[in-house]
Amino acid sequence: MNKVSYIITDKNITVNFNNQTHIVDRSTKLSEQLIQALRDGKSDQIPDLVSTAKRIENFSDGNFIVKDGKIFINGVEAPPVLGDKIIKFSNEKLPYQPLINFANNLQKNPSFRAINELFTFLEKNDHPITENGNFIAYKRVRHDFKDIHSGTFDNSVGKTVEMPRNQVDEDSSVTCSKGLHVANWTYAHTIYNSSGTDDIMLEVEVNPADVVAIPKDYNDAKMRVCAYKVLGVVDKEHSSDVQLRVTNTTSTQNVSTSSEDHTKYCDGCGIKLENNSYSDLSEFCYDCQDQEHDYCDYCGSFDCDGDCEIDDTETYNSKDY
């Protein structure tokens, strides 16, 4: 590399080397690294810090190639949403293998429409990628970890819930239909409310290959899939700054599958049981011990007394919303 010249202002860093001039915004995460490299005379670091293309190619050991502003993985152009993830991973010096895994998983999805709808979902909701090349979503379930509508699917922590793909409705113009449902945080926690005050919020992991349809209603906030893995119980959305999510069932906020974890949860409402909130002779909190729980077989609500007005129960019970 030839001699490096540079000027640092309050707004930009202007760097010239190899007869090329690069301008870097001081507000970017890489600007401070660039300034330090310039002051330390570490000219070998400069190309990666001023050129996104060079940074991506070097960070991925040549697995990602940039041509005409487009990113290619194994010779196949990466869709814009995946390209954005690649840039973020390279900026934060995260491992690139999860992105290759994601691209490989995606290629196993047999539906062209599902693939394109998935990118819209990920773009709007910015869900993190897992080390296995999957992504994170959310699901609301009953206090006993069964799905809210049919009460037949077990969503216990660590479980992989699945059904035959050909039994999941692939028509994205149909809002509610057969299939396993997951969503972004806002839909699962706020918009979709079963009126069950003791419902549980779950964080789940979805393989891109298992996405079947993303209904156009609800602003691409939920999807139908044929499989997902339950990671744990959560009480808040993941940080939008988290690009890579390392998944295991012992790192959840409220539930752990570790044999050393003796935390107890109420069998009635699911809240954490403190020493002064329940009797040693019971797995229910005092509030739940004082009432008889009777959940509707159809809507999952507590004591609805059949007022949920479900006419076609056979169709209703065949769906897992």
C-alpha positions, 0 to 999 in steps of 0.5 A: 500500500502506498503512503496514506493521507488523511484528514479528520473533521468533526463530521468525516474522516477523509482517507487517501491511499492507492490513489483512491479517496474514501470518506467515512462518516464520524457517526459510524461504529467503525470511525473510531477504529479507523482513527486509531488505526491511522494514528497507530500507523496500522495501514493494513487495517485501513482497507477493511475500515473504509471499504465495505466490500473489502471488509465483507470479503476479508471477514468471510475469508472470501466466502462472500464476494461483492460485485457491483454493490451486490453480495454473492454467497457461493456464487448466488446473489444474497437478497437485500435483507440477508445482505444487510445482515452480512454488513452488520455482522462484518461491522461488528466482527461477528462470525460469518458461518451463521449467515452461510448456514442461514443461506443454506437453510433457506435454499431448502425451502421448496416455496419461492413465495415463502422465501420472499415473504420471509425476507419481508418479515425479517426486514420489518422485524429485524429478528436475530439470526442464530448460530445454526442459521435459523431466526428468532420469533415469539409465541403466546401460549397457555399457562400449561404451555399448550397452544391457546386454541386447541390445547393439544400442542405441547410448547414446553421449553426445549420441545420441537413442535412440528406438523407435516408441511402439506397440512399447513395452508400456504396461501398468504392471502388467508389470514387465519388457517391451519398451521403452526403460528409464530410472530413478532413481539408486538403481535404475539404479546399485544395484538393477539390477546386471548384474554388469558391473564396467565398466558405465557410468552415464548421465544422460539427458533425457526428454520427458514426452510420451515416457513410456509406462509406469511399472511398479508394482514397484520402488516407481515407480523405473523407467519405459519410454519411447519416446525419450531423449537421452544427456547424459553419463557420471556417477558420482553422483546430481544434487543434490536442491537442483537444480530447473532443469538446464541441459543440454548435452553438454559439461558432463558429469562424465566425458565431453565432446564438445568438440573441445578435449577430448583425454581418453581412456577405456579401450575395455575398461572405460571408466575414464579413462586417465591418462598412466601407466595405458596404452600410447601404442600402445593405447586399453586400460588395462594391466589390460585389455591383460592379459586377453581381453574376452568379453562374453555376448551375452545378459546382457552380463556378462564371461566368464559362459560361458553360465551366465546361464540365459536360455532364451527368447533371442529375447524377451530380446534384444527388450528394452532394460532 
